[in-house]
């Protein structure tokens, strides 16, 4: 599996999408404000996602 890089758009957990801000050894930090419906979902702006739990949508 290919690891995401900073700036990649990834999809995880039931269709949530975000932009990778930082790549760690076992996870990435993702900015969720990329989604159009971000405010409606009442989520935190950033979250941590393990490399096993996402797929890259756009480079």
DSSP file (Angstrom, degrees, kcal/mol; ACC not computed):
  #  RESIDUE AA STRUCTURE BP1 BP2  ACC     N-H-->O    O-->H-N    N-H-->O    O-->H-N    TCO  KAPPA ALPHA  PHI   PSI    X-CA   Y-CA   Z-CA
    1    1 A X              0   0    0      0, 0.0     2,-0.4     0, 0.0    54,-0.0   0.000 360.0 360.0 360.0 135.5    0.0    0.0    0.0
    2    2 A X        -     0   0    0      1,-0.0     2,-0.2    54,-0.0    54,-0.2  -0.637 360.0-130.6 -82.1 132.9    1.3    3.4   -0.9
    3    3 A X        -     0   0    0     -2,-0.4    -1,-0.0     1,-0.1     2,-0.0  -0.576  25.7-111.7 -81.0 145.5    1.6    6.0    1.9
    4    4 A X        -     0   0    0     -2,-0.2     2,-0.3     4,-0.0    -1,-0.1  -0.321  27.2-144.5 -71.5 157.7    0.0    9.4    1.4
    5    5 A X    >   -     0   0    0      1,-0.1     3,-2.2    -2,-0.0    15,-0.3  -0.784  37.9 -73.4-116.8 164.2    2.2   12.5    1.1
    6    6 A X  T 3  S+     0   0    0     -2,-0.3    15,-0.2     1,-0.3     3,-0.1  -0.367 122.2  26.0 -57.2 131.0    1.6   16.1    2.3
    7    7 A X  T 3  S+     0   0    0     13,-2.6    -1,-0.3     1,-0.4    14,-0.1   0.187  89.8 129.0  97.9 -15.5   -1.1   17.6    0.1
    8    8 A X    <   -     0   0    0     -3,-2.2    12,-2.8    12,-0.1     2,-0.5  -0.407  57.4-130.0 -69.3 148.0   -2.7   14.4   -1.0
    9    9 A X  E     -AB  19  58A   0     49,-2.7    48,-3.1    10,-0.2    49,-1.7  -0.892  31.6-172.8 -96.8 127.8   -6.5   14.1   -0.6
   10   10 A X  E     -AB  18  56A   0      8,-2.5     8,-1.8    -2,-0.5     2,-0.4  -0.846  16.7-145.1-121.1 158.5   -7.5   10.9    1.2
   11   11 A X  E     +AB  17  55A   0     44,-2.7    44,-2.1    -2,-0.3     2,-0.3  -0.969  30.0 151.8-121.9 138.9  -10.7    9.1    2.0
   12   12 A X  E  >  +AB  16  54A   0      4,-2.6     4,-1.6    -2,-0.4    42,-0.1  -0.960  43.1  24.8-155.4 166.3  -11.4    7.2    5.2
   13   13 A X  T >4 S-     0   0    0     40,-0.6     3,-0.9    -2,-0.3    -1,-0.2   0.857 128.0 -25.1  38.7  81.3  -14.1    6.1    7.6
   14   14 A X  T 34 S-     0   0    0      1,-0.2    -1,-0.2    -3,-0.1    -3,-0.0   0.820 126.8 -45.3  60.8  36.7  -17.4    6.0    5.7
   15   15 A X  T 34 S+     0   0    0      1,-0.3    -1,-0.2     0, 0.0    -2,-0.2   0.483  88.0 149.6  92.3   2.7  -16.5    8.6    3.0
   16   16 A X  E <<  -A   12   0A   0     -4,-1.6    -4,-2.6    -3,-0.9     2,-0.3  -0.455  27.3-163.4 -66.5 143.4  -14.9   11.4    5.0
   17   17 A X  E     +A   11   0A   0     -6,-0.2    18,-0.4    15,-0.2     2,-0.3  -0.935  16.2 155.7-129.8 153.5  -12.2   13.2    3.0
   18   18 A X  E     -A   10   0A   0     -8,-1.8    -8,-2.5    -2,-0.3     2,-0.5  -0.982  40.5 -98.0-164.7 170.6   -9.4   15.5    3.9
   19   19 A X  E     -AC   9  31A   0     12,-2.1    12,-3.0    -2,-0.3     2,-0.3  -0.852  39.4-118.8-101.2 131.0   -6.0   16.9    2.9
   20   20 A X  E     + C   0  30A   0    -12,-2.8   -13,-2.6    -2,-0.5    10,-0.2  -0.528  34.1 172.9 -70.1 125.2   -2.9   15.4    4.4
   21   21 A X  E     +     0   0A   0      8,-3.4     2,-0.3     1,-0.4     9,-0.2   0.723  66.5  12.6-102.4 -30.4   -1.0   18.0    6.5
   22   22 A X  E     - C   0  29A   0      7,-1.3     7,-2.6   -17,-0.1     2,-0.5  -0.993  61.9-145.0-150.7 140.9    1.7   15.8    8.1
   23   23 A X  E     - C   0  28A   0     -2,-0.3     5,-0.2     5,-0.2     2,-0.2  -0.937  21.5-176.8-109.2 122.2    3.0   12.3    7.6
   24   24 A X        -     0   0    0      3,-3.3    -2,-0.0    -2,-0.5     5,-0.0  -0.505  43.5 -92.8-105.0 178.8    4.1   10.4   10.7
   25   25 A X  S    S+     0   0    0      1,-0.2     3,-0.1    -2,-0.2    -1,-0.0   0.906 121.0  12.5 -60.5 -44.2    5.6    6.9   10.9
   26   26 A X  S    S+     0   0    0      1,-0.0    25,-1.7    24,-0.0    26,-0.3   0.409 130.8  20.2-115.0   0.0    2.3    5.1   11.4
   27   27 A X  E     - D   0  50A   0     23,-0.3    -3,-3.3    24,-0.1     2,-0.3  -0.940  61.5-124.5-157.8 173.6   -0.3    7.7   10.6
   28   28 A X  E     -CD  23  49A   0     21,-2.4    21,-2.5    -2,-0.3     2,-0.5  -0.946  20.0-129.9-126.7 151.7   -1.2   11.0    8.9
   29   29 A X  E     -CD  22  48A   0     -7,-2.6    -8,-3.4    -2,-0.3    -7,-1.3  -0.911  31.6-160.6-100.9 127.2   -2.7   14.2   10.2
   30   30 A X  E     -CD  20  47A   0     17,-3.1    17,-1.8    -2,-0.5     2,-0.7  -0.897  17.8-141.2-118.9 135.0   -5.6   15.3    8.0
   31   31 A X  E >   -CD  19  46A   0    -12,-3.0   -12,-2.1    -2,-0.4     3,-0.6  -0.847  14.8-170.1 -91.7 116.5   -7.4   18.6    7.6
   32   32 A X  G >   +     0   0    0     13,-3.3     3,-1.7    -2,-0.7   -15,-0.2   0.533  66.9  90.6 -87.1  -7.1  -11.1   17.9    7.3
   33   33 A X  G 3   +     0   0    0     12,-0.6    -1,-0.2     1,-0.3     5,-0.2   0.573  68.2  83.6 -67.8  -5.2  -12.1   21.5    6.3
   34   34 A X  G <  S+     0   0    0     -3,-0.6    -1,-0.3   -17,-0.2     2,-0.1   0.816  72.2  90.2 -62.1 -32.7  -11.6   20.3    2.7
   35   35 A X  S X  S-     0   0    0     -3,-1.7     3,-1.4   -18,-0.4     4,-0.2  -0.439  77.1-138.3 -72.7 139.0  -15.1   18.8    2.7
   36   36 A X  T 3  S+     0   0    0      1,-0.3     3,-0.4    -2,-0.1     4,-0.1   0.854 104.8  46.3 -63.1 -35.4  -17.9   21.1    1.5
   37   37 A X  T 3> S+     0   0    0      1,-0.2     4,-1.5     2,-0.1    -1,-0.3   0.069  76.0 120.5 -96.8  24.8  -20.2   19.8    4.3
   38   38 A X  H <>>S+     0   0    0     -3,-1.4     5,-0.7     1,-0.2     4,-0.7   0.910  74.0  48.5 -55.2 -48.3  -17.6   20.1    7.0
   39   39 A X  H >45S+     0   0    0     -3,-0.4     3,-0.7     1,-0.2    -1,-0.2   0.863 108.9  54.0 -64.1 -36.4  -19.6   22.6    9.1
   40   40 A X  H 345S+     0   0    0      1,-0.2    -1,-0.2    -4,-0.1    -2,-0.2   0.821 103.9  55.8 -66.7 -31.4  -22.8   20.5    8.9
   41   41 A X  H 3<5S-     0   0    0     -4,-1.5    -1,-0.2    -3,-0.4    -2,-0.2   0.629  97.6-139.1 -79.7 -13.6  -20.9   17.4   10.2
   42   42 A X  T <<5 +     0   0    0     -3,-0.7     2,-0.2    -4,-0.7    -3,-0.1   0.942  46.8 152.2  54.3  54.9  -19.7   19.2   13.4
   43   43 A X      < -     0   0    0     -5,-0.7    -1,-0.2     1,-0.1     2,-0.1  -0.678  51.7 -96.5-108.1 163.1  -16.2   17.6   13.3
   44   44 A X        -     0   0    0     -2,-0.2   -12,-0.2     1,-0.1    -1,-0.1  -0.417  37.9-115.8 -69.2 158.1  -12.9   18.8   14.6
   45   45 A X  S    S+     0   0    0    -14,-0.1   -13,-3.3    -2,-0.1   -12,-0.6   0.836  94.5  29.1 -67.6 -32.7  -10.8   20.5   12.0
   46   46 A X  E     +D   31   0A   0    -15,-0.2     2,-0.3   -14,-0.1   -15,-0.2  -0.912  63.4 176.3-130.1 154.7   -8.0   17.9   12.1
   47   47 A X  E     -D   30   0A   0    -17,-1.8   -17,-3.1    -2,-0.3     2,-0.4  -0.963  28.2-116.9-149.0 165.8   -7.8   14.2   12.8
   48   48 A X  E     -D   29   0A   0     -2,-0.3     2,-0.4   -19,-0.2   -19,-0.2  -0.908  27.6-172.2-108.6 133.0   -5.2   11.4   12.9
   49   49 A X  E     -D   28   0A   0    -21,-2.5   -21,-2.4    -2,-0.4     5,-0.1  -0.992  22.6-124.5-129.6 128.9   -5.7    8.4   10.5
   50   50 A X  E >   -D   27   0A   0     -2,-0.4     3,-2.0   -23,-0.2   -23,-0.3  -0.368  26.7-116.9 -66.1 147.7   -3.6    5.3   10.5
   51   51 A X  G >  S+     0   0    0    -25,-1.7     3,-0.7     1,-0.3    -1,-0.1   0.780 114.6  58.3 -57.6 -27.8   -1.9    4.4    7.2
   52   52 A X  G 3  S+     0   0    0    -26,-0.3    -1,-0.3     1,-0.2   -25,-0.1   0.651 100.2  59.4 -75.0 -14.5   -4.0    1.1    7.1
   53   53 A X  G <  S+     0   0    0     -3,-2.0   -40,-0.6   -41,-0.0     2,-0.3   0.116  96.6  55.6-110.8  21.5   -7.3    3.0    7.3
   54   54 A X  E <   -B   12   0A   0     -3,-0.7     2,-0.4   -42,-0.1   -42,-0.2  -0.952  56.5-146.3-143.5 165.6   -7.4    5.3    4.2
   55   55 A X  E     -B   11   0A   0    -44,-2.1   -44,-2.7    -2,-0.3     2,-0.4  -0.989  30.6-112.6-130.5 146.9   -7.1    5.4    0.5
   56   56 A X  E     +B   10   0A   0     -2,-0.4   -46,-0.3   -46,-0.2     3,-0.1  -0.635  31.1 177.5 -79.6 126.0   -5.6    8.1   -1.6
   57   57 A X  E     +     0   0A   0    -48,-3.1     2,-0.3    -2,-0.4   -47,-0.2   0.834  68.4   7.2 -95.6 -42.2   -8.2    9.9   -3.7
   58   58 A X  E      B    9   0A   0    -49,-1.7   -49,-2.7     1,-0.1    -1,-0.3  -0.999 360.0 360.0-146.0 141.2   -6.0   12.6   -5.4
   59   59 A X              0   0    0     -2,-0.3    -1,-0.1   -51,-0.2   -51,-0.1   0.436 360.0 360.0 -85.1 360.0   -2.3   13.3   -5.5
